[in-house]
């Protein structure tokens, strides 16, 4: 069976009303998950509305029941790796195991996945 998820660019005009509506519709339409980028702005103007990734994922952890969610990627240039790992663990706990990471969150100093 194929399971489809939705991915959103969080820096392209994502507001709380849009995020709430999107979360509700993704869950009610039967999609498997909702994922998003971890970008604050676009490289070129205009600068559009955006939501911070961890805060927006916390909303999904608390307000949805079924869908998986997480960052499509969480660049270490944006995030403190140990803090991000703790945040991901807390979101996974809050959501009863629905938080997914799509790639290694961080690397150790030796270059291996930690």
RAVEN-V523726 format. One record per helix or strand. SS is the DSSP state (h for helix, s for strand). FROM is the first residue (numbers start at 0). LEN is the number of residues. Records with the same first field share a line. If there is no record, write none. Layout:
BEGIN
SS: FROM-LEN, FROM-LEN
END
This chain:
BEGIN
s: 4-4, 32-4, 67-4, 98-1, 106-1, 112-1
h: 15-13, 52-11, 80-14
END
